């Protein structure tokens, strides 16, 4: 069977363990080229990971005839640019999350790939992890009865900022917003996977600390899924301690799980509590990468597409809209 040859644009930290080796270890997949604007860092990555070629120019990687598909692993500020370029070159695209700076950019990416007749995949890798597939299985088996609502509480201490060095995740021109866009996107996307699309969302956002001007550090919101299920969430990035808890409550029980943790899923019903432990794979994106390879080979389907990821971006846009309109 054919091997899908990938090239990475932006071989930074996320590609060291989470994703990069997954392209080398997935079946019928190989990593043949990497790119970083700092050529020395690209060369170093290629040497350490056994990648044949490296580039300091994204266009050179995109137009490399031995690259079949392009993985865009840069901050969101350049996702649109590189996706449009890869689509124009006729290359399938796998882009990091959040998919883009906002829902409008996501729509442009989806349209460009559709017009070019190339697939567009997004790195919401939880959709392929056994842990979350088990939650979906439990819901579809009726373990909690009819789902009524879901609630999310996620908070953590304020990030440490030294001097004038603001991390890119807190620079809206690169990230699209603050940590809400980087972290809450995972939760909102997995809820889309588990419960279906959100039909309506509204929220409140604030900058309570003033730590980084113009960047939200707390968001609270409510939403209703097309199925009729209600949802509510609070994400705070300047609180005491840490919490990462999602609860899906139904007519006969509830499921409790975290987005980022590794503790067991808990199913609570009238009969008691059942725990389902899972271990995360060494390369967390590898299961999703395998679905992408299978999709490109015509032997499977990837569960995380441009269309599904765009829905998550539009929900985030809606939750911060009122606050953004006042900025």
N, C-alpha and C positions, 0 to 999 in steps of 0.2 A: 504494500500500500504506500501511496505517496507520503512523503514527510513534509509538513508545513514548516517553512523556514521563516523565523521571526527576526525583526530588527527592533531595537528599543531606542526611542528618542527620549533622552533624559535619564541616564543610568545613575540615578542618585540613591539615597538611602533605602527607599522603598523597594528597589530592585535587588538589593544585596541578598536578602533572605526571603522576603515575603513573596516576590514574584519571579525575579530573574532565573533562579535555578529551576523553577517550575517549568519553564519553557524547555529546559534541557532534559528534565526527567519525565515529562508527560510522554505518553506513547505517540509515535508518529509526529514528533515535534522536535525542532532544534532551534537554537539561538545562534544566528550567524553574523550579526552585526549590532554594534551599539553606537550611540552618539551622545556627546555632551559638548556644550560650547567651549568648555575648557578641554582642549585636546589631550593634554597630559593626563587628566583624570579619566577621560574615555579610554585612553591607551592602557592606563593602570587597571581599570575595570576589566577590559578585554583580556589582559594578561592573567589576572587573578582568576577569572572565571572560564578561561579556555575558549574565548570567543574569537573567531578567525579575523574579523575586521572591525575597525573602529573609525568614527568620523567626528569632526568638529562642526559639520554643517548638516542640518536636518535634511535638506533637499538631496544631498548626496546619498544619504541612507535610503530615503524614500524611493529614489530612482535607481538604487542598486538592483540589477536584474535578478540577483540571487535572493532577494528579500521578497517573500510571498505576502507577508502581512506585517503591519506596523503597530507596535505597542507604544502609546504616548503616555509617558510616565512623568511628565512635567507638572508644575502647578497649574491650576485651572485656567489662569489667565492666557495660556497659549494653546489650550485644547482645541478651540475653534480653528485657529490658524493651521495647526498641524493636521487636524482631521480633514479639513477642506483640501489641503495639499495632497494627502494620501489618497483621498477619494478621487481627486482629479487624475492621479497616476494609476487609478484602477486597483488600488491595494485595499484589502479589508483592514479595518481599524479596531483596535482594542485600546480604550482610553481609560485613564484613571478616574476615580471618583473624587469629589463630585464631578459630574460629567462636563460642566462648563460654568461660566460665571453666573448664568441665570437661565430661565426657561426659554427665552427668546434665542439665545445662542444654541441651546440644545436642539431647538426646532430647526435651525439652520443646518446643524450637523446631520440631523436625521434626513432632511430633504436632500442635502448634497450626496449622501451615501446612497439614498434611494435612487436619485437621478443617475448616479454612476453605476448603479447595480452592484454595489459592494456591501457586505454586511458591516454593521457597526455594533460592537460589544462594549460593555462598561464594567469596570472592576468592582462591582458589588458582589464580592466573592462569597458572602454568607449564603447566597442562594444555592450554592453547591456544596456547602458543608453538611456532613451527616447530622450535626447537632440541630440545625434549623430544618433540615428535611424531616427529622423526627417530629418536630413541633408541627409541621404541616401535616404529617401522617396522622398525628393524634387529633388534630382539628378535623380532618376529613373523615376520621373514624367516629366522630361525634363524642369524643371523650369528655368534652366540657358541655355537651348539649348544644343548643343554639347560642352562638356568640352574641353577646349583648354590647360589651364595650371593652376597650383596651386603654390602659393607662401606663404612662412612662414617666419615670423620675430619674434624671441623670444630672449629677452635679459633681464638681471637683474644685480644688483650690485654684486661685488665680495663677496664671503662668508667671514664672520668674522672668523678668525682662531686665537685662543688664545694660545700663547706659542707653544709647540711642539705637541699639541693635534689636529691632522688632522682628520676630520670626515671620516668615512669609505667610504662615497661616493666619496672622493677624494683620496682614496688609491687603485691604479689599481690592486693590488694583491687581493683585496676583491670585487671591483666593476667592474673591467674590463676597467676602464678609469675614466674620470671626470664626471661632472654634465651632460655633453652631453649624456652619456649613460643612465643616470638615467631619465632625463627629455625629451630629444628629442625622446627617444624610444616611448613615448606615442603618439607624433604627427605622427611619421613615421608609427606607427602601425595603427592609425585611418585612415590615408590616404590610407593604404593598404586595409582597410575595405571598405572605401568609393569609391576608384577608381581602386582597383585591384592591383595585384603584380607589383613591380618595376622590370623592366627588366635590367636596367643598371644604375649605379650610380658612380659618381666621385666627389672628394671634396678636400678642403684645410683645414688644421687644424694648430693651433699654440698655443703656450703658451706665450701670450703677456705680462702677468704680472710677470711671474717668481715666483708666489706665492707658488705653489707646483711644484717642479721640475718633469718634465716628464709627466705632466698631461695637456691635452689640455683644454684651456678655451675659445676658439672660433673655430667654425666649419662653413664653408660655403660649399654648395654643389649644384650640379644639378643632376637630375635623370629623366629617362623616364620610364613611366609605359608601361606595355605590350600592353595596349590599344592605345598607341601613345600619350597620354597626357604627357606634359612636367611638370617638377617641379623644384623649386629652394628654398633653405632655408638658413637662417643664424641664428645661435645660439651663443650668446655671454654671458659669465658669469662673466663679469668684466666691465659693462657699467653703464652709468648714467641712473637712472630711470628703469622702467619696461615696457615691451611690450610683448604681447602674441596675435598674430594676424595671422590667416590663411585666405587666399582668394582663392576660387575656381572660376575661370573665364571661362565663356562659351561664346557661340556665341550670346546668348540672354540676359545674365545677369550674376550676380555673387553672391556667398554666402560668407559672412564674419562671422567668429566665432573664439573663442579662444579655446585652448586646456584645460587650467586649470581654466579659469574664469567661472562666472555664469551669465554674461550678455546675453541678448537675441541674438539668431541667427538673422542675417539680410540678407534678400533676396532683391537684387537691380535689377530692370529691367526698361525698358522704361516707365512702368506704375508708377514707384516710389519705395519706400522702404517698405517692410513688415517685422515686427519683431515678432519673436517667442520666448516667454519667457519660461523658464523651471526652476524648483526647483530640486536640487540634493537630492537624498535620504540620510537619516541620516547615514546609513552604505553603503558607496559608492560602495562596491563590492557585495552587496547583490543581485542585479539583475543578475550579471554574475554567482554568486554562484548558484542561482536558475536554470540557464540554465545547469550548471554542474550536479546538482542533477537530473534534468529532463533527461539529456543525459544518466546518469548512470542507470536510471530507464527505459530507452527505450521509453520515451514519449516526447522527444525533442532533439535538437542539440545545443551544446555550440558553439558560434561563434569564440572562441579564443582557438586554438589548438597549439600543439607543432609545427606543420607544418607552420601555419601562423606566429607564433612568431619567428620562425627561420628565416623567410624571413626578418623580421625587423632587426634582429641581423646582417644578412649578408649585408644589406644596410648600417648599421652603420659602419661595418668593412670596406666597400668600401669607405665611405666618409673620413675615417681617415687613409687609407692604406698608402698613400704616406708619410704622416708625421711620421707614426709609423715606416716605413722602414728606416727613417733617425735617429731614436732614438738609 
